[in-house]
């Protein structure tokens, strides 16, 4: 399963990408997380459907006390892009 995600809120300058990377590793997911110029974070995530959905629930909670997720726009697809690991950009 593949998910394209745009996360908004207090998600830049608070360790969001590093924490997202750590959690993605725990769930065995591949993809990336990168800051966008509008203050949001874009992620692409691939893995089993259960792992992706569980990971998205964790992200929505905020991942740490310093992170506040206000909105997540998620587009799901069965077509994967073939990421080999999860990286921060």
N, CA, C and O atoms as a Tinker XYZ file with bonds, in Angstrom:
   356  protein
     1  N      0.846000   -1.184000    0.000000    73     2
     2  CA     0.000000    0.000000    0.000000    64     1     3
     3  C      0.884000    1.237000    0.000000    63     2     4     5
     4  O      1.964000    1.239000    0.590000    81     3
     5  N      0.425000    2.274000   -0.656000    73     3     6
     6  CA     1.123000    3.552000   -0.732000    64     5     7
     7  C      0.201000    4.642000   -0.191000    63     6     8     9
     8  O     -1.001000    4.637000   -0.457000    81     7
     9  N      0.771000    5.572000    0.567000    73     7    10
    10  CA     0.010000    6.725000    1.048000    64     9    11
    11  C      0.831000    7.992000    0.828000    63    10    12    13
    12  O      2.013000    8.051000    1.168000    81    11
    13  N      0.186000    8.995000    0.257000    73    11    14
    14  CA     0.773000   10.327000    0.134000    64    13    15
    15  C      0.078000   11.178000    1.190000    63    14    16    17
    16  O     -1.150000   11.235000    1.241000    81    15
    17  N      0.875000   11.841000    2.037000    73    15    18
    18  CA     0.323000   12.535000    3.200000    64    17    19
    19  C      0.881000   13.957000    3.273000    63    18    20    21
    20  O      2.081000   14.174000    3.105000    81    19
    21  N     -0.005000   14.916000    3.524000    73    19    22
    22  CA     0.400000   16.288000    3.841000    64    21    23
    23  C     -0.061000   16.546000    5.272000    63    22    24    25
    24  O     -1.248000   16.450000    5.582000    81    23
    25  N      0.894000   16.875000    6.135000    73    23    26
    26  CA     0.612000   17.083000    7.555000    64    25    27
    27  C      0.796000   18.561000    7.877000    63    26    28    29
    28  O      1.824000   19.153000    7.548000    81    27
    29  N     -0.211000   19.152000    8.522000    73    27    30
    30  CA    -0.108000   20.558000    8.913000    64    29    31
    31  C     -0.289000   20.691000   10.415000    63    30    32    33
    32  O     -0.811000   19.799000   11.083000    81    31
    33  N      0.154000   21.827000   10.924000    73    31    34
    34  CA     0.117000   22.098000   12.359000    64    33    35
    35  C      1.506000   22.528000   12.796000    63    34    36    37
    36  O      2.241000   23.146000   12.026000    81    35
    37  N      1.867000   22.203000   14.030000    73    35    38
    38  CA     3.228000   22.477000   14.507000    64    37    39
    39  C      4.066000   21.248000   14.160000    63    38    40    41
    40  O      4.246000   20.348000   14.980000    81    39
    41  N      4.577000   21.232000   12.918000    73    39    42
    42  CA     5.268000   20.045000   12.411000    64    41    43
    43  C      6.659000   20.352000   11.848000    63    42    44    45
    44  O      7.355000   19.441000   11.399000    81    43
    45  N      7.066000   21.608000   11.867000    73    43    46
    46  CA     8.424000   21.952000   11.445000    64    45    47
    47  C      9.167000   22.573000   12.618000    63    46    48    49
    48  O      8.608000   23.369000   13.373000    81    47
    49  N     10.449000   22.194000   12.762000    73    47    50
    50  CA    11.274000   22.720000   13.842000    64    49    51
    51  C     11.018000   22.066000   15.186000    63    50    52    53
    52  O     11.449000   22.579000   16.219000    81    51
    53  N     10.318000   20.934000   15.183000    73    51    54
    54  CA     9.967000   20.245000   16.436000    64    53    55
    55  C     10.348000   18.762000   16.406000    63    54    56    57
    56  O      9.903000   17.991000   17.257000    81    55
    57  N     11.163000   18.362000   15.435000    73    55    58
    58  CA    11.601000   16.971000   15.348000    64    57    59
    59  C     10.610000   16.030000   14.687000    63    58    60    61
    60  O     10.709000   14.814000   14.848000    81    59
    61  N      9.657000   16.578000   13.946000    73    59    62
    62  CA     8.635000   15.732000   13.329000    64    61    63
    63  C      9.243000   14.709000   12.380000    63    62    64    65
    64  O      8.939000   13.520000   12.476000    81    63
    65  N     10.102000   15.159000   11.460000    73    63    66
    66  CA    10.642000   14.230000   10.460000    64    65    67
    67  C     11.487000   13.136000   11.097000    63    66    68    69
    68  O     11.397000   11.975000   10.697000    81    67
    69  N     12.308000   13.490000   12.082000    73    67    70
    70  CA    13.135000   12.482000   12.750000    64    69    71
    71  C     12.270000   11.463000   13.481000    63    70    72    73
    72  O     12.544000   10.264000   13.440000    81    71
    73  N     11.234000   11.941000   14.145000    73    71    74
    74  CA    10.330000   11.035000   14.856000    64    73    75
    75  C      9.533000   10.197000   13.870000    63    74    76    77
    76  O      9.298000    9.013000   14.111000    81    75
    77  N      9.114000   10.800000   12.762000    73    75    78
    78  CA     8.394000   10.058000   11.718000    64    77    79
    79  C      9.280000    8.954000   11.153000    63    78    80    81
    80  O      8.808000    7.843000   10.912000    81    79
    81  N     10.562000    9.253000   10.940000    73    79    82
    82  CA    11.523000    8.260000   10.446000    64    81    83
    83  C     11.654000    7.103000   11.439000    63    82    84    85
    84  O     11.617000    5.937000   11.047000    81    83
    85  N     11.807000    7.432000   12.724000    73    83    86
    86  CA    11.956000    6.403000   13.752000    64    85    87
    87  C     10.727000    5.498000   13.798000    63    86    88    89
    88  O     10.858000    4.274000   13.835000    81    87
    89  N      9.541000    6.090000   13.796000    73    87    90
    90  CA     8.300000    5.299000   13.826000    64    89    91
    91  C      8.149000    4.466000   12.559000    63    90    92    93
    92  O      7.716000    3.315000   12.623000    81    91
    93  N      8.502000    5.034000   11.408000    73    91    94
    94  CA     8.409000    4.285000   10.149000    64    93    95
    95  C      9.303000    3.054000   10.207000    63    94    96    97
    96  O      8.928000    1.985000    9.723000    81    95
    97  N     10.484000    3.203000   10.799000    73    95    98
    98  CA    11.389000    2.060000   10.948000    64    97    99
    99  C     10.769000    0.990000   11.833000    63    98   100   101
   100  O     10.889000   -0.200000   11.544000    81    99
   101  N     10.109000    1.403000   12.906000    73    99   102
   102  CA     9.452000    0.450000   13.809000    64   101   103
   103  C      8.350000   -0.329000   13.092000    63   102   104   105
   104  O      8.131000   -1.505000   13.383000    81   103
   105  N      7.662000    0.319000   12.162000    73   103   106
   106  CA     6.570000   -0.321000   11.425000    64   105   107
   107  C      7.042000   -1.008000   10.144000    63   106   108   109
   108  O      6.236000   -1.620000    9.444000    81   107
   109  N      8.332000   -0.918000    9.828000    73   107   110
   110  CA     8.863000   -1.539000    8.622000    64   109   111
   111  C      8.419000   -0.859000    7.342000    63   110   112   113
   112  O      8.223000   -1.518000    6.321000    81   111
   113  N      8.258000    0.461000    7.389000    73   111   114
   114  CA     7.767000    1.216000    6.237000    64   113   115
   115  C      8.905000    1.893000    5.482000    63   114   116   117
   116  O      9.969000    2.158000    6.043000    81   115
   117  N      8.670000    2.166000    4.217000    73   115   118
   118  CA     9.616000    2.877000    3.364000    64   117   119
   119  C      8.953000    4.138000    2.834000    63   118   120   121
   120  O      7.727000    4.249000    2.820000    81   119
   121  N      9.784000    5.095000    2.393000    73   119   122
   122  CA     9.265000    6.333000    1.832000    64   121   123
   123  C     10.116000    7.510000    2.246000    63   122   124   125
   124  O     11.337000    7.392000    2.350000    81   123
   125  N      9.483000    8.649000    2.483000    73   123   126
   126  CA    10.227000    9.840000    2.889000    64   125   127
   127  C      9.317000   10.820000    3.619000    63   126   128   129
   128  O      8.091000   10.719000    3.575000    81   127
   129  N      9.963000   11.775000    4.295000    73   127   130
   130  CA     9.281000   12.920000    4.911000    64   129   131
   131  C     10.119000   14.146000    4.594000    63   130   132   133
   132  O     11.337000   14.138000    4.773000    81   131
   133  N      9.457000   15.210000    4.119000    73   131   134
   134  CA    10.198000   16.434000    3.825000    64   133   135
   135  C      9.356000   17.661000    4.154000    63   134   136   137
   136  O      8.133000   17.661000    4.010000    81   135
   137  N     10.054000   18.713000    4.602000    73   135   138
   138  CA     9.407000   19.985000    4.882000    64   137   139
   139  C      9.053000   20.678000    3.576000    63   138   140   141
   140  O      9.820000   20.642000    2.614000    81   139
   141  N      7.891000   21.307000    3.550000    73   139   142
   142  CA     7.491000   22.123000    2.411000    64   141   143
   143  C      7.541000   23.594000    2.812000    63   142   144   145
   144  O      7.478000   23.921000    3.997000    81   143
   145  N      7.652000   24.466000    1.838000    73   143   146
   146  CA     7.829000   25.897000    2.109000    64   145   147
   147  C      6.624000   26.539000    2.786000    63   146   148   149
   148  O      6.751000   27.616000    3.368000    81   147
   149  N      5.458000   25.900000    2.722000    73   147   150
   150  CA     4.262000   26.471000    3.353000    64   149   151
   151  C      4.110000   26.072000    4.821000    63   150   152   153
   152  O      3.089000   26.373000    5.439000    81   151
   153  N      5.124000   25.394000    5.388000    73   151   154
   154  CA     5.081000   25.014000    6.800000    64   153   155
   155  C      4.523000   23.631000    7.059000    63   154   156   157
   156  O      4.468000   23.197000    8.209000    81   155
   157  N      4.109000   22.932000    6.020000    73   155   158
   158  CA     3.600000   21.568000    6.167000    64   157   159
   159  C      4.732000   20.568000    5.941000    63   158   160   161
   160  O      5.838000   20.936000    5.546000    81   159
   161  N      4.431000   19.305000    6.199000    73   159   162
   162  CA     5.362000   18.216000    5.906000    64   161   163
   163  C      4.673000   17.263000    4.942000    63   162   164   165
   164  O      3.523000   16.874000    5.144000    81   163
   165  N      5.394000   16.897000    3.897000    73   163   166
   166  CA     4.902000   15.916000    2.929000    64   165   167
   167  C      5.566000   14.580000    3.219000    63   166   168   169
   168  O      6.772000   14.513000    3.459000    81   167
   169  N      4.772000   13.519000    3.194000    73   167   170
   170  CA     5.309000   12.175000    3.363000    64   169   171
   171  C      4.741000   11.262000    2.289000    63   170   172   173
   172  O      3.596000   11.413000    1.863000    81   171
   173  N      5.558000   10.321000    1.864000    73   171   174
   174  CA     5.087000    9.198000    1.069000    64   173   175
   175  C      5.507000    7.968000    1.842000    63   174   176   177
   176  O      6.656000    7.849000    2.266000    81   175
   177  N      4.565000    7.052000    2.024000    73   175   178
   178  CA     4.778000    5.888000    2.879000    64   177   179
   179  C      4.332000    4.649000    2.133000    63   178   180   181
   180  O      3.293000    4.647000    1.472000    81   179
   181  N      5.134000    3.583000    2.245000    73   179   182
   182  CA     4.768000    2.310000    1.629000    64   181   183
   183  C      5.011000    1.164000    2.588000    63   182   184   185
   184  O      5.970000    1.166000    3.361000    81   183
   185  N      4.124000    0.186000    2.523000    73   183   186
   186  CA     4.240000   -1.007000    3.340000    64   185   187
   187  C      2.920000   -1.751000    3.319000    63   186   188   189
   188  O      2.054000   -1.484000    2.486000    81   187
   189  N      2.776000   -2.691000    4.249000    73   187   190
   190  CA     1.514000   -3.421000    4.321000    64   189   191
   191  C      0.396000   -2.467000    4.729000    63   190   192   193
   192  O      0.639000   -1.456000    5.387000    81   191
   193  N     -0.818000   -2.795000    4.336000    73   191   194
   194  CA    -1.958000   -1.924000    4.645000    64   193   195
   195  C     -2.093000   -1.702000    6.143000    63   194   196   197
   196  O     -2.294000   -0.571000    6.584000    81   195
   197  N     -1.984000   -2.771000    6.935000    73   195   198
   198  CA    -2.109000   -2.640000    8.391000    64   197   199
   199  C     -1.026000   -1.731000    8.963000    63   198   200   201
   200  O     -1.306000   -0.879000    9.806000    81   199
   201  N      0.215000   -1.914000    8.502000    73   199   202
   202  CA     1.317000   -1.095000    9.011000    64   201   203
   203  C      1.142000    0.373000    8.649000    63   202   204   205
   204  O      1.369000    1.253000    9.479000    81   203
   205  N      0.738000    0.636000    7.414000    73   203   206
   206  CA     0.529000    2.024000    6.987000    64   205   207
   207  C     -0.585000    2.666000    7.806000    63   206   208   209
   208  O     -0.432000    3.790000    8.285000    81   207
   209  N     -1.697000    1.967000    7.969000    73   207   210
   210  CA    -2.831000    2.535000    8.716000    64   209   211
   211  C     -2.474000    2.764000   10.184000    63   210   212   213
   212  O     -2.831000    3.796000   10.752000    81   211
   213  N     -1.772000    1.809000   10.803000    73   211   214
   214  CA    -1.354000    1.980000   12.200000    64   213   215
   215  C     -0.386000    3.154000   12.336000    63   214   216   217
   216  O     -0.474000    3.932000   13.287000    81   215
   217  N      0.531000    3.278000   11.389000    73   215   218
   218  CA     1.487000    4.380000   11.391000    64   217   219
   219  C      0.766000    5.727000   11.276000    63   218   220   221
   220  O      1.086000    6.673000   11.996000    81   219
   221  N     -0.199000    5.806000   10.375000    73   219   222
   222  CA    -0.943000    7.061000   10.201000    64   221   223
   223  C     -1.692000    7.447000   11.474000    63   222   224   225
   224  O     -1.805000    8.632000   11.787000    81   223
   225  N     -2.199000    6.469000   12.204000    73   223   226
   226  CA    -2.850000    6.760000   13.493000    64   225   227
   227  C     -1.848000    7.358000   14.470000    63   226   228   229
   228  O     -2.171000    8.303000   15.190000    81   227
   229  N     -0.626000    6.810000   14.502000    73   227   230
   230  CA     0.424000    7.338000   15.383000    64   229   231
   231  C      0.777000    8.775000   14.998000    63   230   232   233
   232  O      0.908000    9.642000   15.861000    81   231
   233  N      0.927000    9.016000   13.706000    73   231   234
   234  CA     1.272000   10.360000   13.232000    64   233   235
   235  C      0.188000   11.350000   13.632000    63   234   236   237
   236  O      0.490000   12.453000   14.088000    81   235
   237  N     -1.063000   10.967000   13.464000    73   235   238
   238  CA    -2.181000   11.867000   13.787000    64   237   239
   239  C     -2.182000   12.258000   15.266000    63   238   240   241
   240  O     -2.609000   13.358000   15.615000    81   239
   241  N     -1.708000   11.366000   16.131000    73   239   242
   242  CA    -1.626000   11.672000   17.567000    64   241   243
   243  C     -0.578000   12.742000   17.862000    63   242   244   245
   244  O     -0.642000   13.401000   18.899000    81   243
   245  N      0.384000   12.918000   16.957000    73   243   246
   246  CA     1.398000   13.949000   17.150000    64   245   247
   247  C      2.797000   13.440000   17.387000    63   246   248   249
   248  O      3.735000   14.235000   17.320000    81   247
   249  N      3.000000   12.164000   17.661000    73   247   250
   250  CA     4.300000   11.517000   17.813000    64   249   251
   251  C      5.112000   11.963000   19.026000    63   250   252   253
   252  O      5.901000   11.172000   19.542000    81   251
   253  N      4.952000   13.185000   19.499000    73   251   254
   254  CA     5.650000   13.651000   20.701000    64   253   255
   255  C      4.903000   14.862000   21.255000    63   254   256   257
   256  O      4.069000   15.443000   20.561000    81   255
   257  N      5.194000   15.250000   22.499000    73   255   258
   258  CA     4.512000   16.408000   23.090000    64   257   259
   259  C      4.808000   17.726000   22.366000    63   258   260   261
   260  O      4.046000   18.684000   22.496000    81   259
   261  N      5.903000   17.783000   21.608000    73   259   262
   262  CA     6.293000   19.014000   20.922000    64   261   263
   263  C      5.584000   19.180000   19.580000    63   262   264   265
   264  O      5.551000   20.275000   19.019000    81   263
   265  N      5.021000   18.094000   19.076000    73   263   266
   266  CA     4.387000   18.088000   17.759000    64   265   267
   267  C      2.876000   18.190000   17.929000    63   266   268   269
   268  O      2.283000   17.499000   18.757000    81   267
   269  N      2.261000   19.067000   17.128000    73   267   270
   270  CA     0.800000   19.169000   17.144000    64   269   271
   271  C      0.288000   19.059000   15.706000    63   270   272   273
   272  O      0.484000   19.963000   14.894000    81   271
   273  N     -0.362000   17.953000   15.410000    73   271   274
   274  CA    -0.925000   17.742000   14.084000    64   273   275
   275  C     -2.336000   18.304000   14.073000    63   274   276   277
   276  O     -3.194000   17.860000   14.834000    81   275
   277  N     -2.573000   19.279000   13.211000    73   275   278
   278  CA    -3.902000   19.879000   13.088000    64   277   279
   279  C     -4.710000   19.244000   11.969000    63   278   280   281
   280  O     -5.933000   19.144000   12.055000    81   279
   281  N     -4.018000   18.815000   10.914000    73   279   282
   282  CA    -4.726000   18.218000    9.778000    64   281   283
   283  C     -3.794000   17.277000    9.027000    63   282   284   285
   284  O     -2.589000   17.511000    8.939000    81   283
   285  N     -4.374000   16.212000    8.490000    73   283   286
   286  CA    -3.644000   15.281000    7.634000    64   285   287
   287  C     -4.486000   15.011000    6.395000    63   286   288   289
   288  O     -5.620000   14.543000    6.492000    81   287
   289  N     -3.925000   15.306000    5.244000    73   287   290
   290  CA    -4.565000   14.971000    3.975000    64   289   291
   291  C     -3.893000   13.699000    3.472000    63   290   292   293
   292  O     -2.700000   13.706000    3.171000    81   291
   293  N     -4.645000   12.616000    3.379000    73   291   294
   294  CA    -4.079000   11.319000    3.010000    64   293   295
   295  C     -4.720000   10.830000    1.718000    63   294   296   297
   296  O     -5.944000   10.789000    1.590000    81   295
   297  N     -3.872000   10.463000    0.768000    73   295   298
   298  CA    -4.316000    9.835000   -0.473000    64   297   299
   299  C     -3.705000    8.441000   -0.517000    63   298   300   301
   300  O     -2.484000    8.293000   -0.549000    81   299
   301  N     -4.557000    7.421000   -0.520000    73   299   302
   302  CA    -4.096000    6.032000   -0.505000    64   301   303
   303  C     -4.141000    5.443000   -1.910000    63   302   304   305
   304  O     -4.977000    5.816000   -2.733000    81   303
   305  N     -3.221000    4.513000   -2.165000    73   303   306
   306  CA    -3.159000    3.841000   -3.457000    64   305   307
   307  C     -2.583000    2.442000   -3.263000    63   306   308   309
   308  O     -1.794000    2.206000   -2.348000    81   307
   309  N     -2.976000    1.540000   -4.114000    73   307   310
   310  CA    -2.400000    0.194000   -4.094000    64   309   311
   311  C     -1.097000    0.143000   -4.885000    63   310   312   313
   312  O     -0.327000   -0.807000   -4.746000    81   311
   313  N     -0.843000    1.155000   -5.712000    73   311   314
   314  CA     0.355000    1.186000   -6.545000    64   313   315
   315  C      1.513000    1.784000   -5.758000    63   314   316   317
   316  O      1.472000    2.953000   -5.375000    81   315
   317  N      2.550000    0.977000   -5.515000    73   315   318
   318  CA     3.717000    1.445000   -4.780000    64   317   319
   319  C      4.769000    1.988000   -5.740000    63   318   320   321
   320  O      4.807000    1.619000   -6.913000    81   319
   321  N      5.622000    2.872000   -5.223000    73   319   322
   322  CA     6.692000    3.466000   -6.023000    64   321   323
   323  C      8.013000    2.730000   -5.851000    63   322   324   325
   324  O      8.975000    3.024000   -6.560000    81   323
   325  N      8.080000    1.785000   -4.931000    73   323   326
   326  CA     9.278000    0.973000   -4.762000    64   325   327
   327  C     10.371000    1.593000   -3.917000    63   326   328   329
   328  O     11.551000    1.336000   -4.155000    81   327
   329  N     10.002000    2.411000   -2.926000    73   327   330
   330  CA    11.009000    2.960000   -2.018000    64   329   331
   331  C     11.717000    1.816000   -1.301000    63   330   332   333
   332  O     11.083000    0.828000   -0.929000    81   331
   333  N     13.030000    1.945000   -1.105000    73   331   334
   334  CA    13.832000    0.892000   -0.468000    64   333   335
   335  C     14.036000    1.120000    1.026000    63   334   336   337
   336  O     14.401000    0.195000    1.751000    81   335
   337  N     13.803000    2.346000    1.488000    73   335   338
   338  CA    13.983000    2.693000    2.902000    64   337   339
   339  C     13.178000    3.951000    3.172000    63   338   340   341
   340  O     12.585000    4.522000    2.257000    81   339
   341  N     13.156000    4.386000    4.432000    73   339   342
   342  CA    12.507000    5.647000    4.777000    64   341   343
   343  C     13.600000    6.679000    4.981000    63   342   344   345
   344  O     14.577000    6.425000    5.686000    81   343
   345  N     13.440000    7.830000    4.373000    73   343   346
   346  CA    14.461000    8.867000    4.494000    64   345   347
   347  C     13.835000   10.226000    4.825000    63   346   348   349
   348  O     12.664000   10.484000    4.550000    81   347
   349  N     14.658000   11.070000    5.420000    73   347   350
   350  CA    14.261000   12.451000    5.679000    64   349   351
   351  C     14.907000   13.312000    4.607000    63   350   352   353
   352  O     16.092000   13.158000    4.310000    81   351
   353  N     14.142000   14.203000    4.035000    73   351   354
   354  CA    14.702000   15.104000    3.014000    64   353   355
   355  C     14.698000   16.516000    3.528000    63   354   356
   356  O     15.128000   17.430000    2.824000    81   355
